[in-house]
């Protein structure tokens, strides 16, 4: 037996669910729900390393680098999910935040046995994508010992990239080789070793925090509105109109008019309504303020009033 794996809390037997196979349906669900309620508190205990990871991600992206998630199984799928949702939500280039799973895209839909044990494949992934010292690589693995993830993170570190680990156990192999390790300890799973449950939930919460906080720091949010979303379908178009109306108190007709004038970019439309700038000058004003809408509005208003910027 692998001594490392046998010592993991995520591999232990949960005394509170020992008789779950004898329970009625509602009792099974109640046990699962009770265990799930422990996850947010486990994440809360890791706010300090999460904050450090957010700052490192922001610094990497600000200097022109990219954020890469690397995982296997559930952990890999969660990383790919988080990365894939950033372009429609925050208008980012798809290459800015990327997720990779052991076994490739096929492993998103089915189990690809053995690929997570291939450390060399993890190393090749890093080399194939030209990771540099400007980038940041986040390895995600509940056990903290998945060879594919270890190989990727180790190689990324050797190339000078910033490295972060997201695990669900203490004193892990991954934690020993990365710059920052986030370790929400959720304890034994409802079903022994099924880390798609509490561990996966904790990882999802942390990934939500990482990219959301980074996007806020990058100026992708105005108040609490996701103003950089791409209105690529009817749902997002309607959401963009609502966001513009909330930000400017404009009526629906005005919001739609300016959204179209702004080539479906909500942030530009808001700036146009708030300042009277046309689309071209609104884009220039946003660029001059690093995409930060509040700063662009203030600058434009100050220019009109002749105040110093």
Secondary structure, DSSP 8 states (H G I E B T S, - for coil): --HHHHT-GGGS--GGGTTGGGS-HHHHHHHHHHHHTTHHHHHHTTHHHHHHHHHHHHHHHHTT--EEEEE-HHHHHHHHHHHHHHHHHH---TTTEEEEETT-GGGGTS--TTGGG-HHHHHHHHHHTT--TT-EEEEE-SSS--HHHHHHHHHHHHTT-EEEEEESSSS-TTTTTSSEEEE----S-SSTT-TTTHHHHHHHHHHHHHHHHHHHHTT--BTTB-TT-B--SHHHHHHHHHHHHHHH---HHHHHHHHHHTTTBHHHHHHHHHH---HHHHHHHHHHTTT-HHHHHHHHHHHHHT---
